[in-house]
Amino acid sequence: MALSPITTSDNRAATTTTSASGQSLGQNDFLRLLTTQLTNQSPLDPMSNEQFVAQMAQISTSTGVAELKAEINSLREEVGQNRLSEAAGYIGRTAMVGGYPVTPGEDGVAGTVEVSSAAEAMFVHVVDANGDIVRSLPLGAQQPGTTAFQWDGKTTAGDPAGDGPFLFSAEAIRAGQSSSASAFIKGEVTSVSISGSGEARLVIEGMGRVPPGALAQLS
């Protein structure tokens, strides 16, 4: 925030200074400079009332902006803490999440498929980061409802598929026609965190940080 040059009685311009921290001027710095300017102004050319009012208005604006910023930061912190407290109640519970990449654990990956209508056959496909199917799990004929599945972390050839991450998709066969079905992965909520924007995130085993709205089920 700039001030007009301080004119001394011998018409020499005073050197511009900054606060000791090297950052922008605070309210106390501003008042100190204004006082110095009034003390050293030329008697033949004093600061006008309009100039004095303008200087004071700058101080008020600077203070108001600083106070508003502090209030916003305080409100953001309070909202974040509230969301964190609510999300903390999810820790230790089992979540079902669809559409998120998964890293298999020691026991592989467990999940469910939602079947909207009877199917002659049902498959769960394990897809790697390149979009290739590394394993297809046959679930047989299915009636409407929920069907569980388990992947052992191996490829079709029986080799370890690696750490992934992997995506899971479900396919239903009806009257010889293929259609997609909803696949959900099971994972334990191990902790919660707050993003930079203040949004709560659930840390789910094998999936990382997931927003609460992405959960299909919590038990």
C-alpha positions as CSV (number, residue, x, y, z in Angstrom):
1,M,0.0,0.0,0.0
2,A,1.7,3.2,-1.2
3,L,1.9,6.5,0.6
4,S,2.7,9.8,-1.1
5,P,6.4,10.8,-0.6
6,I,7.1,12.4,2.8
7,T,8.3,16.0,2.2
8,T,10.7,17.4,4.8
9,S,11.2,21.1,5.5
10,D,14.3,21.2,3.3
11,N,12.3,19.7,0.4
12,R,14.1,16.3,0.5
13,A,12.0,13.2,-0.1
14,A,12.1,10.8,2.8
15,T,13.2,7.2,2.1
16,T,10.4,4.7,1.7
17,T,10.4,2.1,4.4
18,T,8.7,-1.3,5.0
19,S,7.8,-3.2,8.1
20,A,10.5,-5.1,9.9
21,S,9.1,-8.4,8.6
22,G,9.7,-7.3,5.0
23,Q,6.0,-7.9,4.2
24,S,3.2,-5.5,3.5
25,L,2.5,-2.6,5.9
26,G,0.3,-3.3,8.9
27,Q,-2.0,-0.8,10.6
28,N,0.6,0.3,13.1
29,D,3.2,0.8,10.4
30,F,0.7,2.9,8.4
31,L,-0.1,5.1,11.3
32,R,3.6,5.6,12.1
33,L,4.4,6.7,8.6
34,L,1.4,9.0,8.5
35,T,2.4,10.6,11.8
36,T,5.9,11.1,10.4
37,Q,4.5,12.6,7.3
38,L,2.4,15.1,9.2
39,T,5.3,16.0,11.5
40,N,7.7,16.7,8.7
41,Q,5.4,18.3,6.1
42,S,6.3,21.7,4.8
43,P,4.5,24.6,6.6
44,L,4.1,26.2,3.2
45,D,2.5,23.2,1.6
46,P,0.6,21.2,4.4
47,M,-1.5,18.1,3.7
48,S,-5.0,19.1,2.7
49,N,-8.1,17.8,4.5
50,E,-9.0,15.8,1.4
51,Q,-5.6,14.1,1.4
52,F,-5.8,13.4,5.2
53,V,-9.2,11.8,4.8
54,A,-7.9,9.7,1.9
55,Q,-5.0,8.4,4.0
56,M,-7.3,7.5,6.9
57,A,-9.7,5.7,4.4
58,Q,-6.7,3.6,3.2
59,I,-6.0,2.5,6.8
60,S,-9.7,1.6,7.4
61,T,-9.8,-0.4,4.2
62,S,-6.6,-2.2,5.0
63,T,-7.8,-3.1,8.5
64,G,-11.2,-4.2,7.2
65,V,-9.7,-6.5,4.6
66,A,-7.3,-8.1,7.2
67,E,-10.2,-8.6,9.7
68,L,-12.4,-10.1,6.9
69,K,-9.7,-12.5,5.9
70,A,-9.2,-13.6,9.5
71,E,-12.9,-14.2,9.9
72,I,-13.0,-16.3,6.7
73,N,-10.1,-18.4,7.8
74,S,-11.7,-18.9,11.2
75,L,-15.0,-19.9,9.7
76,R,-13.3,-22.3,7.2
77,E,-11.4,-23.9,10.1
78,E,-14.6,-24.3,12.1
79,V,-16.5,-25.9,9.2
80,G,-13.6,-28.2,8.6
81,Q,-13.5,-29.3,12.2
82,N,-17.3,-30.0,12.1
83,R,-17.0,-32.1,9.0
84,L,-14.0,-33.9,10.5
85,S,-16.0,-34.8,13.6
86,E,-18.9,-36.1,11.6
87,A,-16.6,-38.2,9.4
88,A,-14.7,-39.6,12.4
89,G,-17.9,-41.6,13.2
90,Y,-17.1,-43.7,10.0
91,I,-13.8,-45.0,11.3
92,G,-13.8,-48.8,11.7
93,R,-16.9,-49.3,9.6
94,T,-17.1,-51.2,6.3
95,A,-17.8,-49.1,3.2
96,M,-19.0,-50.3,-0.3
97,V,-17.6,-48.0,-3.1
98,G,-18.0,-48.3,-6.8
99,G,-15.8,-46.8,-9.6
100,Y,-12.7,-46.3,-7.5
101,P,-9.3,-47.9,-8.4
102,V,-8.3,-50.5,-5.8
103,T,-5.0,-51.9,-4.6
104,P,-5.5,-55.5,-3.5
105,G,-4.6,-56.5,0.0
106,E,-3.2,-59.8,1.4
107,D,-6.6,-61.4,1.0
108,G,-7.2,-59.9,-2.4
109,V,-10.4,-57.8,-3.1
110,A,-13.9,-58.5,-1.9
111,G,-17.0,-56.9,-3.4
112,T,-20.6,-57.2,-4.5
113,V,-22.6,-56.9,-7.7
114,E,-26.1,-55.5,-7.8
115,V,-28.4,-57.4,-10.2
116,S,-31.5,-55.5,-11.3
117,S,-33.1,-58.5,-13.1
118,A,-32.4,-62.2,-13.6
119,A,-29.3,-62.9,-15.7
120,E,-28.3,-66.1,-17.5
121,A,-24.7,-65.4,-16.5
122,M,-22.7,-62.8,-14.6
123,F,-19.1,-61.8,-14.8
124,V,-16.8,-59.4,-12.8
125,H,-13.9,-58.1,-14.8
126,V,-10.7,-56.9,-13.2
127,V,-9.1,-54.2,-15.3
128,D,-5.6,-52.8,-15.0
129,A,-4.3,-49.3,-15.5
130,N,-3.8,-50.0,-19.2
131,G,-7.4,-50.9,-19.7
132,D,-6.7,-54.6,-20.1
133,I,-8.7,-57.3,-18.4
134,V,-6.4,-59.4,-16.2
135,R,-9.1,-61.7,-14.9
136,S,-12.8,-62.4,-15.4
137,L,-14.6,-63.9,-12.4
138,P,-17.7,-66.0,-13.5
139,L,-20.6,-65.8,-11.1
140,G,-23.0,-68.0,-13.0
141,A,-26.7,-67.4,-13.3
142,Q,-28.1,-64.8,-11.0
143,Q,-31.5,-63.7,-9.7
144,P,-32.3,-60.0,-8.8
145,G,-30.4,-58.9,-5.7
146,T,-26.9,-58.7,-4.4
147,T,-24.2,-61.2,-5.2
148,A,-20.8,-61.3,-3.4
149,F,-17.5,-62.0,-5.1
150,Q,-13.8,-62.4,-4.1
151,W,-10.7,-61.9,-6.2
152,D,-7.5,-63.5,-5.0
153,G,-5.2,-60.9,-6.8
154,K,-4.1,-63.3,-9.5
155,T,-4.4,-63.2,-13.3
156,T,-6.2,-65.7,-15.5
157,A,-2.9,-67.6,-15.8
158,G,-2.6,-67.8,-12.0
159,D,0.2,-65.3,-11.7
160,P,0.2,-62.4,-9.2
161,A,-1.5,-59.4,-10.9
162,G,0.6,-56.9,-9.0
163,D,-0.3,-53.9,-6.8
164,G,-2.5,-52.3,-9.4
165,P,-4.5,-50.2,-9.0
166,F,-7.4,-52.1,-10.6
167,L,-10.9,-51.2,-11.6
168,F,-13.8,-53.6,-11.4
169,S,-16.7,-53.8,-13.8
170,A,-19.7,-56.2,-13.9
171,E,-21.3,-57.8,-17.0
172,A,-24.7,-59.5,-17.1
173,I,-25.8,-61.8,-20.0
174,R,-29.5,-61.8,-20.7
175,A,-31.0,-63.5,-23.8
176,G,-27.6,-63.6,-25.3
177,Q,-27.1,-59.8,-24.9
178,S,-24.5,-58.2,-22.7
179,S,-25.2,-55.3,-20.4
180,S,-23.4,-53.6,-17.5
181,A,-24.1,-54.1,-13.9
182,S,-23.0,-52.2,-10.8
183,A,-19.9,-53.6,-9.0
184,F,-18.9,-52.3,-5.5
185,I,-15.7,-52.9,-3.6
186,K,-15.6,-53.5,0.2
187,G,-13.1,-51.7,2.3
188,E,-12.6,-50.6,5.9
189,V,-12.6,-46.9,6.8
190,T,-9.2,-46.5,8.6
191,S,-9.1,-42.8,9.1
192,V,-10.5,-39.4,8.0
193,S,-8.8,-36.3,6.6
194,I,-9.7,-32.8,5.5
195,S,-8.8,-31.5,2.0
196,G,-7.4,-28.1,1.3
197,S,-10.9,-26.9,0.4
198,G,-12.2,-28.1,3.8
199,E,-14.0,-31.2,2.5
200,A,-13.9,-34.3,4.5
201,R,-12.3,-37.4,3.0
202,L,-12.5,-41.0,4.2
203,V,-9.3,-43.0,4.0
204,I,-10.5,-46.5,2.9
205,E,-8.3,-49.6,2.9
206,G,-7.0,-50.3,-0.6
207,M,-8.7,-47.2,-2.1
208,G,-7.1,-44.2,-0.4
209,R,-9.1,-40.9,0.1
210,V,-12.7,-41.1,-0.9
211,P,-15.4,-38.4,-0.4
212,P,-18.3,-39.6,1.8
213,G,-20.8,-39.0,-1.1
214,A,-19.1,-41.8,-3.1
215,L,-20.1,-44.5,-0.7
216,A,-22.9,-46.8,-1.9
217,Q,-23.3,-48.4,1.5
218,L,-21.8,-48.2,5.1
219,S,-22.2,-50.9,7.7
